[in-house]
Amino acid sequence: MFYLDNGFWNYTKDENDEIVGVLYGHFAPFTGPNGHGRLIKKLQSIGAKKFVIGMPESGEKLDKERYMFNTYQRKEIIEKALKEMGVDFRIVLCRPTSPEKTFKNLGNSVSKMYGQNTRPVFIFGPDREEDFGKFLTPFESEDETKFEYIIEKSRGKDEVSGTLVRELIRNNDAEAVEVLTGYSKEIVDFLLQTWSTNVKILERGSVDGNAMSGKHSIEHLYNDNKTQMSTSDFIKLLKFIKSKGGFITTDDFDISEKIDGSSSFIGYDDFGFYFSKFGISIKMRKEEDVGWKFRDFFKSLINSKVADILKYWRQKENCADIKVQLENVLPEASRDGESVQAVLIKYDKSKIGKGLCVTIQALADGIPIENEELKKDVITCLQGEGFNAVTSTKLNPEPIDLNNIIEEAESFIENPKTIRANGTVIKELQKETQEEILANFTEGNFGKDFEGLVFISKNGEFCFKTTSSKFKDLMNAHNRRTK
C-alpha cells in the first residue's frame, strides 16, 4: 500500500493489496513465452495479474552482438509479445541512476499506474540476486517497508537465452526462432525484418541507439576538419545519382534546411509530470549571453496551453508518457532590428515572429507515432502564442546537375577497387560536389543565410548534410574570438 506522509509517498506491505509483477532489464531482446515469458508466468503463479516492465534508457549503440535492437525497438518487441500473451502491462523507460533509486522509482510507478492499493513484486534470475536483492526483500518476508522479489531459477527445458535467440536471428533462421521462443510467425517476421534494417544501418556507419526518431547519425558530405562521408559511400551516392540521370531531385530526395538553434522536448513523463528540456550548443557566443533567452522561452512553454493539449492526447493515446520534439527552437533575439540571431546565423525577423518552432515528431511511450492531428494541435497553439511553428523546413529546388562530377568519378564508379588508393582525389571530389550543390541555393526558408542542408534519399539508402560557407566563416570567426 502506498500512502502520503508529510508530502512524500511511502510504502508498507499489505497482504490484501493487489500484487503487481515488476520486471527490469535490457531485454535484448525479449525472448518470448518460452524465455522471459516464464518470468511473467512465475509472477502469475503468486497472484499477479498486472505487470510493469522497466527498461534502462541508457543509449546503447546498435551493434551486431548484444544490442541488435535499439531501446525503442526492444520496447516494441515487448509490447507485441505481451499483447499476444494477453498480459495487462505498462512499460517504463528508466533514466540512468543507481540500482537502488531505479528499483524505488520503478516500484513507486506501480502506484501511479495501478493505484495505491498495490503490492509490487520484482522478479529476476539467481545471477542477479546478489546485486539487486540488497535493495529489496524476499517475497513474504517480515520486512514490510521494502518492495519484494522472487527468483526464477530455471531457463526452461530448452535453456532459452538472449545469446542463443540473437544468434538464430543473425542466422535468419525463422523456424528455429519460432520453436525456441514460442513466438508467433508474425512476431518472428518482425524480429527478422527489423534486424535486417539495422544491419543496413550498421553497414553505413555510426548509429545512435537511443535517438528518439530511430534515425542514424547524419554524415557531412564534406568537412575539412571533421568526420565526413566515407569515400566508398560517396561513390555509391554518385552511382545512385547517375542512375537517376545525374541530377539530385525532390523525386528522389527529401531536402530540408538545417536551422541554427537548439533542440527540445516538451511533454509529460511516465510519472505524469509536465516538463520541457532543451540543449544549447556549446558554440553559442558567451559574450551575447543567448542562454537566458532560451530559458525565458521554455518558461513560456511551461505556462502555455500546449500542456493542456498534450495532457488530452496522453489520455487519448492511452500512454504513460507523451512528448513532442521541437527541433532547433529559435526564440526572439534581435541584434540589429531587422534580423534574429540565436547562435551564428541571422534570420529575417519578419519570418521568425516571436520564435521558430520546427515540430519534428510526436512520441508516445518513447515510440514515434504518426499523429498529424496532435502535431497540428501543438502547432496551432504555438502559432496562437506568436510563434512561427511548422512541421517541416523542406525546400523544393530545381534539379541539381551533378553530371560533371559523375564524369570525373566515372572510373571509381565503374571500378570500386580503385577507391582506397585514390582517397585524396575522391575527397577533393566530395568538396567539389558540396560546392556544386550549395551553388544552387541562394537563400533558405527564413532568410538569405542558412546553416546547411540535409538530404535524405526516399529509398532510405543515403542521408547526408552540407554546411554553408557562410556558417563556416562565422564559426571560424567565433573560434578565433573564443580561443
N, C-alpha and C positions, 0 to 999 in steps of 0.2 A: 504494500500500500504506500502510495506517495502522499505526502502532506506538507503543507506550508508551515514554517516555523520562523517567525521574525523575518518574513520576506524571502526565505530560502527554502528550496524543495529538499525534503528529506525522505528517506525510505526506511520502512520496517516491514519485515516479512509477516504476512497474514496468510495462513494456510487456506483460508476461504477465498482468497483472491484468485483471479484467473491467471493461470500460467501462460506466459508468452515466451516462446523459444527465441533465443538470440544466437545467431551465427556470425563469426567475424573472421575475415581472411581476404586474401587477394583473389581467390577463386580463378586461377589462371590455367584453364577456365573451370567453371562449374562442371563437375564430371557426371552429371545425370542422376537418375533414380538409383542406379547401382553404385554410385560413388558418393558425392556429397549429399545426395538424396537420402542416404542412410542416416545422416545426422538429423534430418527432418523427421524421419520415421522413429528414431530413438526418442526425440522430444515428444512426438505424438504419443508414444507409449507411456509417458508420465503425465499426459493430460493436456499438452499444448495443442491448441487449435489455431493460434495466430503466431506470426513469426516476424522478426526484424532481422534483416541481413545487413551487416556492416562491412563496408569496404574502404580501405585507406585510399584517399585521393592524393597520392604522393607523386604522381607524374613520372612513372617509369616509362622509359622509351621502348618502343617496339623492338623486338629482336627475333631471332629465329630459334631461340631456346625456350626460356620460361615465359617471357612476355610477348607471346604471339598475337595477343589481342590487347588493345588499349583499354583504359578504365571503362569507357562508356560502352565498348563492345562487350566486355565481360559482364557489365551490368545488364545489357540487353539479353545476353545468353541466360543469365539467372532468371530474368523476367519470363522468357519463353519457357524455360524448364519448369518453374514453379507454377505457372499458369496451366501448363499441361498436366502437372501433378495435382491440380485442384487445390492449391495451398493459398490461404489468406496471408499475404505478406506485404511488407514495406521494405524498401531499400534505403539505407542511409550512407552517403559518401562522407567519410570521416576525415576531418582536417588532420594533418600530421601533428602528433603530440606524443606524450609519454603513454605507455600501455595503461597505466593507472587512470589517467584522465580519459583515455579513449573508452575504456570499459564503463567509467562513470557516466560519460556523456551518452554512450550508446544505451546503457540501462535507463537513464533518465528519458531518453527519446521514446521509450516504450509508453510512458505515461502520456506523452504528448500525442501519440498516435492511437493508443487503445484505451486511454483513460487511467484515472488514479488507482482504481481497484485492480491493479495488475501485479504480477509477480514474475519479473524477468529471470529466466534460467538460461545461462550460456552453455554451449557445448563445444568441445574440441577434442582432438586426439591425445593419446597419452604422451606424445612427444612435446606437447605444449603445456602440460600440467605444471611443470616446474617453473616455466616462465610466467604463465598467466594466473595460475592458481593462487598465488600470494595476494592477488588483488581481489579475489572472490572467495566464496566459501562453498564447501561441498554441499550438494543438494540435501535438504532436510537436516542440515547441521543445526546446532543450537544458536549459532550466531545469527541474529535477526536483523542486523544493520547492513550487512553486505549482500550484494547480488549473489545468486547461487550458480553453480556449474555442475555439469555431469560430463563424464568421459565416454567416448565411443572407441573401444579398443580394436575392434575388428575392421578390416578393409573389405570384408565380404569374401565370398568364395573365390572370386576372380581377382582379388587383390587389386582393385581398381585404384589407380594413382594418376595424378596430374601428369607425371612424366610419361607414362605409357599412353595416355589419351593424346598428349601433344605429339608423340612420335607417330601415332596412327593418323592423326590429322595431317602432319607433314608428308606422310606417305600417300595421302589422298585415298586411304582405304575406308571407304564409306561403310561397307558391310561390317568390318571389324569394329569401327567406332560405334555403330548401332548396337552390336551384340554386347560389347564391353560396357557401355554407358547405360543402356536401356532407353536411350533417346529415340524419339520417332524419326522417321525418314526426313520430315520437314526440318527438324532442328539440326540433324546431321548435315543436310544440304546447306543450311545457313552457316554452320561452322566452317565447312569446306570452302564455300564461296567467299566468306569474309576473310579467311586465311589467304585465299588466292589473291584477293585485292591487296592485302597487307604485304604479300611477297613483292608485288609490283612496286609498291611504295618503298619498301626497304631497298629494292634494287636501284631505286633512283636517288637514294641518299638519306640524309638525316631526317628523322621523324620525331615530332613532339607528341609522345603518347598521351599526354594529358590535355592537348589542345581541345578547347570546347567544341570547336567545329569539326574536329576529326581530320583537319587538313594537315598535310605535311608542310614543312617549312618552305618559304618561298626563296628561291635562289636568285642572286643577281645574275643577269645575263653577262654583264662585265663589271668588274670592280677592280680598280687599280691597286687598292691596298687592303682588300678583304677577300673573304671566300666568294667564289663565283661558280656558275655552272661549269661542270667538267667539260673538257674538250670533246670527249666522246658523246656526251649528252647534247652538246651544241651541234655537232654534226648530225645526230639523229633528228634534232629540231629542224635543221636546214633540209634534211631529206624529206621530212613531213611537209614542210612549206613548199618544197619543189613539187611534191605530189599534188599540191593544190594550185599549181600554175605559177608558183614563185611569189605569191602575194600573201600577206597576212590580212585576213578579212574578218569581219564580225560574223560571217557564216561559220567560221571555224574556231574563233577565239572570242571569249569574253574579255573586253578591255576596260579597265577601270582606273580611276585616278587614285593615287595614294596620298592621303591627307596628312599634313604635317601637324600632328597634335597628340592626343592621348587616347588610350583605350579604357573602357569602363564597363562595369556591370551594375545593374540595379535590379532589385527583386526581393523575394522572400526566401530565406534559407530554410533548411529542413527542420528547424526548431520554431518556425513561424515568425521570425524576426525580419522586419524590413531593413534592407541595407543598400548602400551604394559604395562602390570602391573603384578606385582609379589609379592609374600609374602615370607618372610624369617622366619623360625622357631625361636621363642624366645629362643630356647635352643641352637642356634648356638653359638659357642665359641667366646666370645667377644675378648679374647686375640689374636685370629687369624685374626680378622677383615675380615671375609669372605664376609661381605655385599658388599664391593666395587667391588668384583669380579662379583657378580650378577648384579650390576648396569652397569658395563662395558659390560657384556654380553647382557643386554637388550638394551643398546645404540647401539650395533651392529645389533640387530634385527630391530630397528627403521630405520637403514640405509640399510637394506638388501633388496633383491629382493622379499622377502616374501610380502612386501607391495604391489608390483605390482600384484602379484598372487591373493591376497585377494581382491584387487580392481576389478580385472577381474571377480572373482567369485561373488562379491557383485552385479555386474550388471547382470551376468548370472542368479543368483538365484532370481533377482528382489526383493531384500530385503533392508530394511533401515539400518540394522546393520549386520555385519558378523564377527565372531571371531573363533579362533582355541584355544582349551585348550591344553596346554603343561603341562603335569603332571610331577612334580619332575625334574625340569631342573637342570642340574649339570654342571656349567661352569668349565673350567680348573682351578684347584687349587692345583698344585703339592706340596707335602710335602717332599718326600724323593727320588724323581727322577723316581721311578717306579710306584707309586700309585697316585691316585687322591682322594682328600678328601674335600667334601663341608661342611659337618656337623660333623658326627662322624665316619661313616663307610668309610673305604678305598676301592677304586675300582682299578682294573688294568688299568693303563694308556693306555695300548695298546688297550683296549676295549672301551675306552671313547672318544679318539680323542680330538678335541677342546672342546667338551662338549656333554652331553647326553640330548636329547630331546625326551621324550615319548609323541607322539601326540595322545591324548586320543580321541578327538572328534571335530567335526565342528558344529557351531551353526549359524543359520540364524534367525534374529529377536528373538533371545533368545531360539529358539527351536532346539534341537539336530537334525541334518539331516544326512541321510545315503548317503554321497557323498564321496566315496572312491577315486574318481578322484581328488577332491580338496585336500584331505589329502595326496595323492600321490604327487601332485604338490608341496605342502609345504615341504614334506619330501625330495623330490629330490633337492629342492632349499637349504634346510639346510645342506644336505649332501654335496652339491657342495661348501658350505662355510666352510666345515671342521667339521661339527657336526655329531655325531652318532645319527641320527634321526630314530626312529622306531615307529610303531603304537601299539606295544604290548610288555609286559615283561613276556609273558606266559611261563610257564615251562611245561615240559612233563615227569614227574617222573614215575617210576614203581608204580603199585598199592600199596597203603599204608594199611597194615594189622592192623585193629583195633579190631579183634575178641576177644583178651584177655580183652580189655577194655569193650567191649559189654558184655562179660560173667560176669564181675564184676558188671555191671549195670543192669543185667537182671531183677532183682526184681523190679527196678524202671521203666523199660521199660514196664513190664507186669502190674504193678500197680502204675500208676502215682499219686495216692492219697498219697503215701508214700514219695513223693519228698520233700514236705515242711518240714517234721520232720527230714530229713536227709541232710539238706543243706551243712553242713561241710564236710560230706563224699563225696557228689557229687562234691563239689568244688575241693576236692583233686583228684577226677577222671578227672576233667577238666584239672588240672595241668599235670596229667599223660598222658592224650590224647595229649596235646600240645607237651610234650617232645617226645612222640612216633612219632608224625608227623614230628617234626623237625629233628629227628634222620635219616630220610630218605633223607635229603638234606645236602650234604657236601659242596656245593658252589652255588652261584647264577649265573645269566647271565653275570655279569660284574666283577666277582672276587670271591675269596674264602669266603669272608664275605658278609653278606646281612642283611638288617634291619629286614625284615619279609616277610610273605607270605599272600596272600589274596585268599580266597576260595569262589567261588560263584556257587551254585548249578544250573544246567541248567534248572531245573523246576521252578527257581525263589523263592524257599521257604527259602533258607538258604544263609547267607552271613556273613563271619567272617574272622578275621585276627589273625595270630600268630606272636609273636615278638621273634627274635632270642636271644639266651643267650649272644652272642657277643654284640649285640646292647644294651641289658640291662646292661651289665657290663660297657660299655662305658658311658652310660647315668648316671649310679650311680657314676662313677668316675667324670664325668662332674659336677654333682650336688654337690659333696663334694668340688670340687675346687671353685665353684662359690657361696658357702654359705656365 
